[in-house]
Every structure is written in structure tokens, then in C-alpha cells.
């Protein structure tokens, strides 16, 4: 417009005034047309015949989607023309675009009338989507309805478009109804990866490619587990063949040496036991079992104890009489309905003849509430070890069978995997002896050392550290029940500081409790003299990819108290080998690696620089234990991979398990599986060292040679765990790891406290725990959908918003995604809102 009636600028905004009020139009040759200055009106239109002026919309409402321009006023007119019934207010509708996955996407926001039901709203929204698609040939990304008078207004009384857009992107719009349609409007996704089985790269091609490219085969090996001299080897062979023989030997040679101390929530020592007392108590329990029931060699005995020294004495009582102990988490008095059935299932599957437990748990098993859930007569013989009969004179244990060999079953290790299956791992005496020696060498454990354990002692490395390694190495173990840390988050730290502990083991759950519970108490703890400068090794026991964010938060928080960042590391083990990686104090620092996330989806490992686009930081999972060898194999072809490929970890070690028994269960229907010693768990390589037998871990990872120098003078080979093979999500031909998508979701909104994802009928399902107001929960739907699209190029099929505590976790703090999937399919999650993206 050029007129004497127009203003000539904005107050105190000279730059903006020049661009809006002093514009000279350009011709087709991009040269100025004259010298006359015009004012930009911000309106779009055209000149008609007879000098008529037609206005079609505003410049702010112009959107360019998929290369075509659309005017928001035209789309609003189409939306208002749908359905004569009054669902929305006529002047309270705005349409704008947001940028998602390199293109603009249309968003419709309107104020809903208060007397309209939910079904009517979704019918109207569906018709609006169809009308806009048929008339304007464009898909709508998001349609949100808000309560009346909640959208921001401009000075003219209309809805403020930019403020509404900002609220949507920040998660502060608070809609009452949301309909997302990413499947119909996101058309620029990368092409799906196609698999050609007949053209699949075989093991021979991998080997040839490795030689041509000059890469090395992906394998790594821990230090050799050798004895210092022949005399030591002879002594080891005599004394350390069986773990129960070591306890007898220690009770005679160092009877007054304290093996265990138990610390309660107040930081006080509630119990301690010496070598002699441990042997005598185990002997009494063993004799009591023989008096009460006839037990044959290799009969199974269930141990139902809270984390205490009674569990250790009951464990060795079973070994004394050649029985097989099965450690089981006791039922919880506040949650008998769920925990009692799990205990009964484990006892039935292990075929235990006897239950050893405390008086309080024995009463709990026989109480009225338990009787209504389960017939008490179904339990095997229950022996209360708190009330043992007096030992008769001259009563001695029978001699152990001479037929017992190193490959004889020592104990059964029951654990619930992240894939929703109950795994019974069989550990032999020989495997336990090798494992103990390996850990002793890695952690430099001796009788003069002290160790703090804050772990659950029911399976995996936690059971070994509690019940076995202290007897083997003779060091003093200070035990802290993780439940005590829930009552007092500082008890673990205070114990370490008080005893000046050098080595400690914990779980991610304990680390998270300390990080959250002590974040505001650091100054107070420092003033009280708490110091962590004595710690040389703080190892997190886990069976998953290291949680880098939690580890960094923990180090950053407690560095003020003297914690050395290099002392914090992780361990890794799985069902076929409960301890593969464990870093000692003298080992090289854990090496982080930055890999390209897009290449990882195609089973390739591409190292990138820190801060690169699509980079993912992975932390080394400890150092391989002495006597352990790991190779990376293609899970389909079984060929050994090069170190630039993602593959399955295969392990060879003296402490591999005898075998695994997998039991699938769900919806309270248990089904026992068979022993899994077949090609699925133990296999030979198709290329490489084809003669050796390896145990298949079921975890994907890779090996990288670092610049660090190991103790043997060679470059250190770092092992990186990426995720479980059974949990990977195959979407559009690419392999996604749930933890990567879940980390993206956790960053989307500050009110998200936990999440988990899985696939269902080829759709990605995301379950989010939300701890905000229920009426604001729908803010998460567009945020999470857009975040996953931007980072992973994956469309969310179903988004389920639930209350905190719904996502199930096991004792190690690992998510039970398949349990969650079963609950979703059977409609048992009781969600706040379920969004089915169209």
C-alpha cells in the first residue's frame, strides 16, 4: 500500500519499521520499480477486473507443506463447515504449522463447547480430517480441542496464534481432546531397509571383507588365570575344589575372623558372624534337615530369607549334605497377592523338597491371608531356622559323596529376565571355583580386605558376592539390605566413609535412591565429615547397557564428597555367564565411545566425534575377567564379525553355566520349558575358531581396541553392550533398541518419570508414567510423537499415559517390557489416556 494515510513506523523499532513501512517493490529482474516506498499490509490477495481488490488471507496464515502453499483461513473455513452441530466456538479456531521431520505439519487448535461429549468430539475431528484431506489434499498432523476460554487472546480479542503455538511446543497447551495423524501426513520417512536372504552377507564374505579392509576380527580376552607356582596350584586343588570345603577349612584355621557384618538403616551393626560361627550354624541347619526329612543327593532346597547372614548359613547347610540350594525372594506382607504366587511358582519349578526360612516368613506363609490365596498344604516341609533343636552329642554330618565332581550341580540361580521369562541357571562347583578365583584376581581380594555390598542376594552376581566370594577369599563383607537404603539413603555412604572402604558393589536402584534422596543433603553430609575419597572401586551390578546419565549424575553429585570419577564403573553378566566384565582398581579407565545411531540401526558400528549429529555415547561395560574370552558373532549366520559390526556376544570361560532352563509365564499361567543346552545357547562359530564351543549371551555389542595399556602391556580391548537381542524392535527393516527411544521420551517433558516401549502388531507402543495433573496429561501426546519422529524416524502407533509405578521392574531395576506388553494387550494397565495415532 502506498498512501498518505498509512503510519510511517513502529515506536523505538527502527529495523522493523524499515522492513515494514519503507519497502520498494522489485520487478521480474529483481530490480527496484521506481523510488516510491510502500507499506506491507501482511494481507494476501489479488486485483480483479474493474479495480476490485480481493483479500484471500493473511501472510502469517500462509503455510508451505510438502511443496504446496495453504492458507490457514481456507482451512478454518473448511473445518467450520463440517457438521452443523456446534462442537467448537466459531471464532475460537486457529490453524498453524510446526516443523517436524524437515517439513511443516498442520496443527488445528480449537476451543470446545462445555456441553459436548467425548464421542461427539472425536466424530467431529474425524470428519474435519476427511474434509481437509479431500478439499485441500493435505494431511493434518495434530487436532487438539481445549476447554472454553483457555487459549491465549490477542489485543483484538482473537486467539493469539504464536502464543498458542509456543504452548503446544512447550507442553503447556492443556487440551482436553487430541487426535494425532502422523501415519497419514508423514510421507517423507527414509526408505525401509530391505532384507534379501538369498543375498545376505555370509560368514565367508565377512571374513574376506575383514581381510580386504584391514580390520581385525572382533574378539577380546581377559588375563590368563594362572597360578604363581606349583605349590600354590597344589594347595588350590586340595582346598578350593568345593566351596563348602573352604568354609570348613576357614573355621579351623581362622575361626575368630569376622566374615560378615550387617548394617541397618540407622547405620548400626545389627549382626556379625565369624568363620567358626558360620560353620557351626550351617552344620546345625544341615543336621536339622536330615532329622526332619530324608534328602537324597542333589535334592533341591528353597531358601526364603531376607538379605541377612541366615541366608548364607542356610546356603552352606545345603552344600554340606550335597543338596542344591535355590535362593528365592520371600513374599512381601504388603503385596501377598502378587509375590506369594511368584514364590510358589519358583518352588514348584525347582521341585524343592524343603523350605528353609525365618520364623516371621514361616508365619507369613501360614497366615489367614496367605491361606485364602493358596492352600498351606501345598507347601513342602517348612523348617524355621530361628528355632533349631539342640544338637545331639556325637551327631556329625555324613561324609560327602566321593562321586561329586567339579561338573556337579552346586546351586540353581532363578532370575526374571527383561523379556518376561523365568530363567533357572545351573551353576556347577567347578564354575563357581573358577568364578571366585577370577573375581579374586580382578578385585585383589584377601582376608585383610573389607567390602561393602548393597545388593539383592537372590540371583546373578549379587548371590555370588553375598554367599560365596567372601568364603572363598576370606575378606570381611559388610552387608546392607537395599530396603534399608530406601529408609535412609545415606546409610550406604556413611558405612563406606566410616569403615574407609576401598571396594563396594551396588545396583542401579541403590544408585538412583542415593542420587535423588541426597541431592539436597551434600553440604550437610560434608559438614558431618563424610568422605568418599577412600573408594577405589564402586561397581554397579547389572545385566544391561550402562546407564550413562545416571552414572554421570551420581559422579557429579558425590564428587564434592571426594568420590574419584574413575572409581565408578559397571559390571556385566547374563544367564549363561553371571560375570563376564568387572573392572578392578588397577585396570584402565572405562572408555566411552561415540557411535552413529543411524548406522547402529543397520547393525554397523561407525565411530564419530563427540557432539556429532545422531551420535550416541556408549560406556564400556567393565573389563573382561581373567580367563574369559569374548567374540562378536552374527546371530543369524554365526560367522565371526569384524570390529566394525554389531553382533551377539559369545563367551568362553571356565565359569560358564551348565545350562539354562527357560520358563515362560504370564497372566498367572505358568508353562515349564525344557533345558536349553541346544544350539540356541551353546554353539560353534561358522568362521574363525570353529572348534571351540561358545555360550551365546543373547546380548548385542561390539569390541573396540582403545589407546589404554592393560597390565600385560598390550592395548586394552573394550567391550560395549548395546542391548538385548530379544528386546530389539524391528521396525521398517531396522533394528531399534528400546532404551534409545525411551531416553528420547524422557527428555520430552519434565513430568515424565518413567517410560517403556515395545512393538504390537508392527506398531510402536510407548507407555509413559506421568506424575502431573491428570487434566494436563494430553500435552505429552504431540511432544512425544514429534520427538521420536525427529530423532528416530519412527511413527508412534499407540501412546499410553499411566500413573507412576505401572512400568514393572525386576530386583535389579531393569524394566520388564514383555510383562508390560502382556498387561497392555489384556487391558490391565488402567491408563489415564490412550492415544491411537492415525
C-alpha positions in Angstrom: 0.0 0.0 0.0 1.2 3.5 -0.8 -0.9 6.1 0.8 -0.5 9.3 2.8 -2.9 7.8 5.3 -0.6 5.0 6.4 1.6 5.2 9.5 5.4 5.6 9.0 6.9 3.2 11.6 6.8 1.5 15.0 7.8 3.3 18.1 11.5 2.6 19.0 11.8 -0.3 16.5 13.8 1.3 13.6 14.9 -2.0 12.0 11.3 -3.5 12.0 9.9 -0.2 10.8 12.3 -0.1 7.8 11.2 -3.7 6.7 7.5 -3.0 7.1 6.9 0.7 6.2 9.7 1.6 3.7 9.6 -1.2 1.1 10.3 -0.7 -2.6 8.8 -3.4 -4.8 11.1 -5.4 -7.1 10.4 -6.2 -10.7 10.8 -9.5 -12.5 14.5 -8.7 -13.0 14.8 -8.2 -9.2 15.5 -4.5 -9.6 13.5 -1.8 -7.7 10.5 -0.4 -9.5 10.9 3.3 -9.1 11.6 5.1 -5.8 8.2 5.2 -4.3 8.0 3.5 -0.8 5.2 1.1 0.1 3.8 -0.3 3.4 3.4 -4.1 3.8 -0.1 -4.9 5.0 0.5 -8.5 5.8 -2.6 -9.5 3.8 -2.7 -11.8 0.8 -4.9 -11.1 -2.2 -5.2 -10.1 -5.8 -6.6 -7.4 -8.1 -9.7 -8.2 -10.0 -11.4 -6.6 -13.0 -12.6 -3.1 -12.6 -10.0 -2.2 -10.0 -11.6 -4.5 -7.4 -9.4 -5.8 -4.6 -9.8 -9.4 -3.3 -8.3 -10.4 0.1 -7.8 -14.1 0.5 -6.0 -14.3 3.8 -3.0 -13.1 5.9 0.7 -13.6 5.3 1.0 -15.0 8.8 -1.5 -17.8 8.0 0.4 -18.9 4.9 1.8 -22.4 5.3 4.0 -24.4 2.9 3.5 -28.1 3.4 5.2 -30.7 1.1 6.0 -28.0 -1.5 2.4 -26.6 -1.7 1.1 -23.4 -0.1 -2.0 -23.4 2.1 -3.8 -20.6 3.8 -5.0 -21.1 7.4 -8.2 -19.1 6.7 -9.2 -21.5 4.0 -8.6 -24.5 6.2 -10.5 -22.8 9.1 -13.5 -22.2 6.8 -13.5 -25.9 5.8 -13.3 -27.0 9.4 -16.2 -24.8 10.5 -18.3 -26.0 7.6 -18.2 -29.6 8.9 -21.2 -30.7 11.0 -24.0 -28.2 11.7 -23.9 -29.2 15.4 -21.9 -26.7 17.5 -18.8 -28.6 18.7 -16.4 -25.6 18.7 -16.8 -21.9 19.0 -16.8 -20.2 15.6 -14.2 -17.5 16.3 -12.0 -19.7 18.5 -10.2 -21.9 15.9 -6.6 -21.4 14.8 -4.5 -23.3 12.3 -0.7 -23.1 12.2 2.2 -25.2 11.2 5.1 -26.7 13.2 8.3 -28.2 11.8 8.6 -32.0 12.2 11.0 -34.2 10.3 12.2 -31.5 7.8 8.8 -30.2 6.8 5.9 -28.2 8.1 3.0 -30.0 9.6 -0.5 -28.6 10.0 -1.9 -28.3 13.6 -5.5 -27.3 14.3 -6.4 -26.0 17.8 -9.9 -25.0 18.8 -11.9 -24.3 22.0 -14.5 -27.0 22.7 -18.0 -26.2 23.9 -18.6 -27.5 27.5 -21.7 -29.5 26.8 -20.2 -31.7 24.1 -19.4 -35.4 24.8 -16.1 -37.2 24.0 -17.7 -39.3 21.3 -19.1 -36.3 19.5 -15.7 -34.6 19.7 -13.9 -37.4 18.0 -16.6 -37.8 15.4 -16.3 -34.1 14.5 -12.5 -34.3 14.5 -12.6 -37.3 12.2 -14.9 -35.5 9.7 -12.7 -32.4 9.8 -9.7 -34.5 8.9 -11.6 -36.1 6.0 -12.9 -32.8 4.7 -9.5 -31.1 4.7 -7.8 -34.1 3.1 -10.5 -34.3 0.3 -10.8 -30.5 -0.4 -7.2 -29.3 0.2 -5.3 -32.5 -0.4 -3.2 -32.1 2.7 -3.0 -34.2 5.9 -3.5 -32.7 9.3 -0.7 -33.7 11.8 -2.5 -32.8 15.1 -6.0 -31.7 16.0 -6.5 -30.5 19.6 -9.6 -29.3 21.4 -9.1 -27.2 24.6 -11.7 -26.1 27.2 -13.5 -22.9 26.6 -11.7 -19.6 27.4 -8.3 -21.3 27.9 -6.5 -20.3 24.8 -4.4 -17.1 24.8 -6.0 -13.9 23.3 -4.5 -11.1 21.3 -5.3 -7.4 21.9 -8.1 -7.7 19.3 -9.9 -10.5 21.3 -9.0 -13.2 18.8 -6.8 -16.2 19.6 -3.1 -15.4 19.8 -1.6 -17.8 17.2 2.1 -17.6 18.1 1.4 -17.9 21.8 -0.8 -21.0 21.2 1.9 -22.5 19.0 4.5 -21.9 21.7 2.3 -23.5 24.4 1.9 -26.6 22.2 5.6 -27.0 21.6 6.4 -26.5 25.3 3.7 -28.9 26.6 1.6 -26.2 28.2 -1.5 -26.1 26.0 -3.5 -28.5 28.2 -6.0 -29.8 25.7 -9.0 -32.0 26.6 -9.0 -34.0 23.4 -6.2 -34.8 21.0 -6.1 -36.6 17.7 -2.7 -37.3 16.1 -2.4 -38.4 12.5 1.3 -38.9 11.7 0.7 -42.1 9.7 -1.4 -40.2 7.1 0.7 -37.0 6.8 4.3 -38.0 7.4 5.3 -39.1 3.9 9.0 -38.3 3.8 10.3 -41.1 6.0 13.5 -42.7 4.8 13.0 -45.8 2.7 12.7 -49.0 4.8 15.6 -51.4 4.9 15.1 -54.4 2.8 16.4 -57.8 3.7 17.4 -60.2 0.9 18.0 -63.6 2.5 19.4 -65.0 -0.7 21.9 -62.1 -0.9 22.6 -62.0 2.8 26.3 -61.4 3.5 27.5 -64.8 4.8 30.4 -65.6 7.2 32.8 -66.2 4.3 32.1 -62.7 2.9 32.5 -61.2 6.3 35.9 -62.9 6.7 37.0 -61.8 3.2 35.8 -58.2 3.8 37.7 -58.1 7.0 41.0 -59.1 5.4 40.5 -56.7 2.5 39.6 -53.7 4.7 42.5 -54.5 7.1 40.2 -54.7 10.1 40.7 -57.3 12.8 38.2 -59.9 13.9 36.0 -58.8 16.8 37.3 -60.7 19.8 38.7 -59.9 23.2 40.3 -61.9 26.0 40.8 -61.3 29.7 44.1 -62.0 31.5 45.3 -65.6 31.9 44.2 -67.2 35.1 47.5 -68.8 36.1 48.9 -69.9 39.5 52.1 -68.4 40.8 53.9 -71.7 41.3 53.3 -75.4 41.6 52.9 -75.4 45.4 50.0 -72.8 45.1 48.4 -74.9 42.4 48.5 -78.0 44.6 47.0 -76.1 47.6 44.3 -74.7 45.4 43.5 -78.2 44.1 43.3 -79.6 47.7 41.4 -76.8 49.5 39.4 -75.0 46.8 37.8 -77.8 44.9 34.5 -77.3 46.6 33.3 -74.0 48.1 31.9 -75.8 51.3 35.3 -77.3 51.9 36.7 -73.8 52.1 34.3 -72.8 54.9 35.3 -75.9 56.9 39.0 -75.1 56.4 38.5 -71.4 57.4 36.5 -72.4 60.5 39.6 -74.4 61.7 42.4 -72.0 60.5 40.9 -68.6 61.2 37.9 -69.4 63.5 37.6 -65.9 65.0 37.9 -64.0 61.8 34.7 -62.0 61.1 33.3 -62.9 57.7 30.0 -60.9 57.7 28.6 -57.8 59.3 25.1 -56.5 58.7 24.3 -52.7 58.9 20.8 -51.5 59.5 19.1 -48.2 58.4 20.5 -46.4 61.4 24.0 -47.2 60.4 24.5 -49.6 63.3 25.8 -53.1 63.2 22.8 -55.3 63.8 24.7 -58.7 63.4 28.1 -60.2 62.6 29.4 -63.7 62.3 32.8 -65.4 62.3 34.1 -68.3 60.3 33.6 -70.7 63.2 30.1 -69.5 64.0 29.1 -69.7 60.3 30.3 -73.3 60.1 28.6 -74.4 63.3 25.3 -72.7 62.3 25.4 -74.3 58.8 26.1 -77.6 60.4 23.1 -77.3 62.8 20.8 -76.4 60.0 22.1 -79.4 57.9 21.6 -81.8 60.8 18.1 -80.5 61.4 17.1 -81.1 57.7 18.4 -84.7 57.9 16.4 -85.3 61.1 13.2 -83.8 59.7 13.2 -85.3 56.2 15.0 -87.9 54.1 17.0 -86.0 51.5 18.8 -87.6 48.6 21.9 -86.3 46.9 21.1 -83.4 44.5 17.6 -82.7 46.0 16.6 -79.1 45.8 16.1 -76.9 48.9 14.3 -73.5 48.7 15.9 -70.6 50.8 13.3 -67.9 51.7 15.3 -65.3 53.6 15.5 -61.5 53.7 19.0 -60.2 52.9 20.9 -61.4 56.0 23.6 -63.8 57.2 21.0 -66.5 57.8 20.7 -66.9 54.0 24.5 -67.6 53.8 24.4 -70.2 56.6 21.4 -71.9 55.0 23.2 -71.9 51.7 26.2 -73.8 53.0 24.0 -76.1 55.1 22.6 -77.4 51.8 26.1 -77.9 50.3 27.2 -79.8 53.4 24.6 -82.5 52.7 25.0 -82.5 48.9 21.7 -80.7 48.4 21.1 -78.0 45.8 20.1 -74.6 47.3 17.7 -72.3 45.5 17.6 -68.8 46.8 14.2 -67.2 46.4 13.0 -63.7 47.3 10.4 -64.1 50.2 6.9 -62.8 49.7 6.1 -59.3 50.8 3.5 -58.9 53.5 2.0 -55.8 51.9 1.7 -57.4 48.5 0.9 -61.1 49.1 -1.4 -61.3 46.1 1.5 -60.9 43.5 4.6 -62.0 45.5 3.2 -65.2 47.0 2.2 -66.7 43.6 5.7 -66.0 42.3 7.3 -67.8 45.3 5.0 -70.8 44.9 5.8 -70.9 41.2 9.6 -70.9 41.8 9.3 -73.6 44.5 7.2 -75.8 42.2 9.5 -75.4 39.2 12.6 -76.1 41.2 10.8 -79.1 42.8 12.2 -78.2 46.2 11.7 -80.8 49.0 12.2 -78.4 51.9 11.8 -74.7 52.6 14.3 -73.1 54.9 13.2 -69.7 56.3 12.9 -67.4 59.3 10.1 -67.6 61.9 8.4 -64.4 60.6 8.3 -65.6 57.0 7.1 -69.1 58.1 4.2 -67.4 59.9 3.5 -65.3 56.8 3.3 -68.4 54.7 0.7 -69.9 57.1 -1.3 -66.8 57.9 -5.0 -66.5 57.1 -4.5 -64.0 54.2 -2.0 -66.4 52.6 -4.3 -69.3 53.2 -7.1 -67.6 51.2 -4.7 -67.3 48.2 -3.0 -70.6 48.5 -3.7 -73.8 50.3 -1.0 -74.2 53.1 -0.9 -77.9 52.5 0.6 -77.3 49.1 3.9 -76.1 50.6 6.7 -78.6 51.1 8.2 -79.1 54.6 8.9 -75.7 56.2 11.9 -75.5 58.6 12.2 -72.5 60.8 16.0 -71.9 61.2 15.3 -69.3 64.0 14.2 -72.1 66.3 16.6 -75.0 65.7 16.6 -78.0 68.1 19.6 -78.6 70.2 22.3 -80.6 68.6 22.7 -84.1 69.9 26.0 -85.3 71.2 28.2 -87.1 68.8 25.9 -86.1 65.9 28.0 -85.5 62.8 27.3 -84.9 59.2 27.7 -87.8 56.8 30.8 -87.6 54.6 30.2 -86.0 51.2 29.8 -88.4 48.3 33.2 -89.0 46.6 31.3 -89.2 43.3 30.7 -85.4 43.5 32.8 -83.9 40.7 33.6 -80.4 39.5 30.8 -80.5 37.0 28.2 -81.5 39.6 25.4 -79.0 40.2 26.2 -76.6 43.0 23.1 -74.4 43.1 20.2 -73.1 40.9 20.0 -69.4 40.1 16.5 -68.2 39.4 16.0 -64.8 37.8 13.4 -63.0 35.8 14.8 -61.7 32.6 13.8 -58.4 30.9 11.9 -60.4 28.3 9.4 -61.7 30.7 10.7 -65.2 31.2 11.8 -67.0 34.4 15.3 -68.4 33.9 16.8 -71.2 36.0 20.6 -71.2 35.5 22.6 -74.3 36.7 25.9 -73.5 38.2 28.5 -76.2 38.9 31.1 -76.5 41.6 33.8 -76.1 39.0 32.3 -73.0 37.5 31.9 -71.4 41.0 35.5 -72.1 41.8 36.7 -70.6 38.6 34.5 -67.6 39.0 35.6 -66.9 42.6 39.3 -67.1 41.6 38.7 -64.8 38.6 36.9 -62.2 40.8 39.6 -62.5 43.5 42.3 -61.7 40.9 40.4 -58.9 39.3 39.5 -57.1 42.6 42.6 -58.2 44.6 40.5 -59.7 47.5 42.3 -61.0 50.6 41.3 -61.8 54.2 42.6 -58.4 55.3 40.2 -56.5 53.0 36.7 -55.2 53.6 33.9 -55.0 51.1 30.5 -53.2 51.3 27.7 -54.9 49.4 24.4 -53.2 48.8 22.7 -55.7 46.5 19.9 -58.2 46.5 21.3 -61.7 47.2 18.9 -63.8 45.2 20.5 -64.3 41.8 23.4 -63.5 39.5 26.5 -61.7 40.7 24.6 -60.4 43.8 24.2 -64.0 45.1 27.8 -64.8 44.4 29.1 -61.7 46.2 26.9 -62.3 49.2 27.2 -66.0 49.7 30.3 -67.3 48.0 33.1 -64.9 47.3 33.6 -63.9 51.0 34.0 -67.5 52.0 36.4 -68.1 49.1 38.6 -65.0 49.5 38.1 -64.7 53.3 37.6 -60.9 53.3 35.1 -59.1 55.6 31.8 -58.4 53.8 29.7 -55.6 55.2 26.1 -56.2 54.1 23.4 -53.6 53.6 19.9 -54.6 52.6 18.8 -52.2 49.7 15.5 -51.8 51.6 17.5 -50.1 54.3 18.7 -47.5 51.8 15.0 -46.7 50.9 14.6 -45.8 54.6 17.8 -43.9 54.9 19.6 -43.0 51.6 22.8 -42.0 53.4 23.4 -45.3 55.2 25.5 -46.8 52.3 27.7 -43.7 52.0 28.1 -43.4 55.8 29.2 -47.0 56.0 31.8 -46.6 53.3 33.1 -43.5 55.0 33.1 -45.0 58.5 35.0 -48.2 57.6 37.1 -46.4 54.9 36.0 -49.0 52.3 38.1 -49.4 49.2 35.7 -51.6 47.1 31.9 -51.5 47.1 29.2 -53.1 44.9 25.6 -51.7 44.4 22.7 -51.8 41.9 21.3 -49.0 39.7 18.3 -48.9 42.1 20.6 -48.1 45.0 22.5 -45.5 43.0 19.2 -43.8 42.0 18.0 -43.8 45.5 21.2 -42.0 46.7 21.2 -39.6 43.8 17.6 -38.5 44.3 17.5 -38.8 48.1 20.8 -37.0 48.9 20.8 -34.3 46.2 19.9 -31.6 48.8 22.0 -33.0 51.7 25.5 -32.9 50.3 26.6 -29.8 52.3 25.2 -31.3 55.5 27.0 -34.7 54.8 30.2 -32.9 54.1 29.9 -30.9 57.3 29.5 -34.2 59.2 32.8 -35.4 57.9 31.5 -37.9 55.3 34.3 -38.7 52.8 34.4 -41.0 49.8 38.0 -40.4 48.9 38.9 -43.9 50.1 36.8 -45.6 47.3 38.9 -47.1 44.5 36.2 -49.3 43.0 32.4 -48.6 43.0 30.9 -51.2 40.7 27.3 -51.3 39.6 26.0 -54.9 39.1 23.7 -55.0 36.1 22.7 -57.0 33.0 22.1 -54.2 30.6 23.7 -51.3 28.8 25.4 -48.9 31.3 23.1 -46.1 32.2 25.4 -43.2 31.4 23.1 -40.4 32.5 22.6 -41.9 36.0 26.3 -42.7 36.4 27.2 -39.1 35.4 24.7 -37.7 37.8 26.0 -39.9 40.6 29.6 -38.9 40.0 28.8 -35.2 39.7 26.8 -35.2 42.9 29.3 -37.1 45.1 32.5 -35.7 43.7 32.0 -33.0 46.3 32.5 -35.6 49.0 35.8 -36.8 47.5 34.5 -39.5 45.1 37.0 -40.1 42.3 35.2 -40.3 39.0 37.4 -43.1 37.7 36.4 -45.3 40.6 32.8 -45.7 39.3 32.3 -48.5 36.8 29.8 -51.2 35.7 29.8 -54.9 35.5 28.1 -57.2 33.0 26.8 -60.7 33.2 23.9 -62.7 31.8 22.1 -66.0 32.2 24.9 -68.1 30.5 27.7 -66.4 32.5 26.8 -64.3 35.5 30.1 -62.3 35.5 31.8 -61.5 32.2 33.1 -58.0 32.8 34.2 -56.5 36.1 36.7 -53.7 36.4 39.4 -53.8 39.1 41.1 -50.7 40.7 44.2 -51.2 38.7 42.5 -51.6 35.3 42.3 -48.9 32.7 39.6 -46.3 33.0 36.2 -47.1 31.3 36.4 -45.8 27.7 33.4 -44.0 26.3 32.7 -44.5 22.6 30.5 -42.2 20.4 28.8 -44.2 17.6 26.4 -43.1 14.8 22.9 -44.1 15.9 21.7 -44.4 12.3 24.4 -46.9 11.4 23.7 -48.8 14.6 20.1 -49.5 13.3 21.7 -51.3 10.4 24.0 -53.4 12.6 27.0 -51.3 11.8 29.3 -49.6 14.3 30.6 -46.2 13.0 32.6 -44.2 15.4 32.0 -40.4 15.4 33.2 -37.4 17.3 31.6 -36.2 20.5 28.7 -33.8 19.7 28.2 -35.1 16.1 24.6 -35.3 14.8 22.9 -38.6 15.6 25.8 -39.6 18.0 25.1 -42.0 20.8 27.5 -42.3 23.8 28.2 -45.8 25.0 30.2 -46.7 28.1 32.5 -49.7 28.3 30.9 -52.5 30.4 33.9 -53.1 32.7 36.9 -55.2 31.9 36.9 -58.8 30.9 37.5 -61.1 33.9 40.6 -63.3 33.9 40.0 -66.5 31.9 37.2 -65.0 29.9 37.2 -64.8 26.1 34.5 -62.9 24.1 33.8 -63.0 20.3 31.3 -61.0 18.4 29.2 -63.2 16.1 26.4 -62.6 13.6 23.3 -64.0 15.3 21.9 -65.3 12.0 24.9 -66.6 10.1 27.0 -67.4 13.2 30.1 -66.0 11.4 32.6 -64.1 13.4 32.2 -60.3 12.8 34.8 -57.6 12.3 35.1 -55.0 14.9 33.1 -52.5 12.8 29.9 -54.7 13.1 27.3 -55.0 15.7 26.8 -58.6 16.7 25.9 -61.0 19.5 28.4 -61.6 22.3 29.6 -65.2 22.6 31.6 -66.0 25.7 34.0 -68.8 26.5 35.0 -69.2 30.2 35.6 -71.7 32.9 32.6 -70.3 34.8 30.0 -70.6 32.1 26.8 -72.1 33.4 25.9 -75.8 32.9 22.8 -74.8 31.1 19.6 -72.7 31.3 16.0 -73.7 31.8 13.6 -71.1 30.4 10.1 -70.9 31.9 7.6 -68.6 30.1 4.8 -67.2 32.2 2.1 -64.6 32.0 -1.4 -63.9 33.3 -0.7 -66.3 36.1 -0.5 -69.2 33.6 2.9 -70.9 34.0 4.4 -73.2 31.5 7.6 -75.0 32.1 10.2 -75.1 29.4 12.9 -77.6 28.7 16.6 -77.4 29.3 18.1 -75.1 26.8 21.6 -76.5 26.1 21.0 -76.7 22.4 22.3 -74.7 19.5 20.3 -71.7 20.8 22.5 -71.2 23.8 25.8 -73.0 23.1 27.2 -73.0 19.6 30.2 -73.2 17.3 31.3 -70.3 15.1 30.8 -70.8 11.3 34.1 -68.8 10.7 37.1 -68.2 12.9 37.9 -70.7 15.6 35.2 -73.2 14.7 36.4 -76.0 17.0 35.6 -74.1 20.3 32.2 -74.2 22.0 30.8 -70.7 23.0 27.9 -69.7 25.2 25.5 -67.3 23.4 24.7 -64.4 25.7 21.7 -63.0 23.8 23.1 -59.5 24.0 24.3 -57.3 21.1 27.5 -55.4 21.4 30.9 -54.8 19.8 34.6 -54.8 20.7 36.9 -51.8 20.2 40.7 -51.6 20.7 41.5 -48.5 22.8 44.7 -46.5 23.4 44.8 -47.6 27.1 47.5 -50.0 28.1 46.5 -53.1 30.0 48.6 -54.8 32.7 50.1 -57.2 30.1 51.5 -54.2 28.1 49.0 -54.6 25.2 46.3 -52.2 24.1 43.1 -52.6 26.1 40.2 -54.2 24.3 36.9 -52.6 25.4 33.6 -54.5 25.3 30.4 -52.4 24.7 26.9 -53.7 25.4 24.2 -52.2 23.2 21.1 -54.1 24.2 19.3 -57.5 24.5 18.8 -59.3 21.2 15.3 -60.5 22.4 14.2 -56.9 23.2 15.2 -55.2 19.9 12.4 -53.6 18.0 12.4 -54.4 14.2 10.6 -51.5 12.6 10.7 -50.9 8.8 13.6 -53.3 8.5 15.8 -51.6 11.0 16.8 -52.6 14.5 16.0 -50.2 17.3 16.9 -50.6 21.0 14.1 -49.7 23.4 16.4 -47.7 25.7 17.3 -45.2 22.9 13.6 -44.4 22.3 12.9 -44.3 26.0 15.7 -41.8 26.6 14.2 -39.6 23.9 10.8 -39.8 25.6 12.3 -39.0 29.0 13.7 -35.7 27.6 10.4 -34.7 26.0 8.6 -33.4 29.2 9.7 -32.7 32.8 6.7 -34.5 34.2 7.6 -37.9 32.7 9.1 -40.1 35.5 9.5 -43.4 33.6 8.6 -45.0 30.3 8.9 -48.2 28.3 8.3 -49.2 24.7 7.6 -52.4 22.7 6.0 -53.4 19.4 2.5 -54.7 19.0 1.1 -55.8 15.6 4.0 -53.9 13.9 3.2 -50.7 15.7 5.4 -48.9 18.2 3.7 -48.7 21.6 5.1 -46.2 24.2 3.9 -46.4 27.8 4.6 -43.2 29.8 4.4 -42.7 33.6 3.1 -39.2 34.2 3.2 -37.6 37.7 1.4 -34.3 36.8 -2.2 -33.2 36.9 -4.4 -35.7 35.0 -6.1 -32.9 33.0 -2.8 -31.9 31.7 -1.6 -35.3 30.6 -2.6 -34.9 26.9 0.2 -32.4 26.5 2.5 -35.3 26.2 0.9 -36.8 23.0 2.2 -34.3 20.4 5.5 -33.8 22.2 6.4 -37.5 22.4 5.2 -38.2 18.8 7.3 -35.4 17.4 10.4 -36.1 19.5 10.5 -39.8 18.4 9.9 -38.8 14.7 12.8 -36.2 14.8 15.4 -38.5 16.5 14.5 -42.0 15.3 12.3 -41.5 12.1 9.7 -43.8 13.7 6.0 -43.1 14.0 4.4 -43.9 17.3 1.4 -46.2 16.8 -0.1 -46.1 20.4 0.8 -43.8 23.3 -0.4 -44.9 26.7 -0.2 -42.5 29.6 -0.3 -44.2 33.0 0.2 -43.3 36.7 3.7 -43.7 38.3 4.7 -47.2 39.3 2.9 -49.0 36.5 6.0 -50.0 34.5 7.2 -53.2 36.1 10.9 -53.7 37.1 12.8 -56.6 38.5 15.1 -56.6 41.6 18.0 -55.1 39.6 15.8 -52.2 38.5 15.6 -53.5 34.9 12.3 -52.9 33.1 10.0 -55.9 32.4 8.9 -54.7 28.9 7.2 -58.0 28.0 5.3 -58.0 31.2 4.1 -54.5 30.3 3.2 -55.7 26.8 1.0 -58.5 28.3 -0.7 -56.0 30.5 -1.4 -53.7 27.6 -2.8 -56.5 25.4 -5.0 -57.8 28.2 -6.2 -54.2 29.1 -4.8 -54.3 32.6 -2.8 -51.0 32.8 -5.7 -48.7 33.9 -4.4 -45.8 31.8 -5.1 -42.1 32.1 -5.3 -41.7 28.4 -4.6 -43.9 25.3 -3.8 -42.2 22.0 -4.1 -44.3 18.9 -2.3 -42.3 16.3 -3.9 -42.4 12.9 
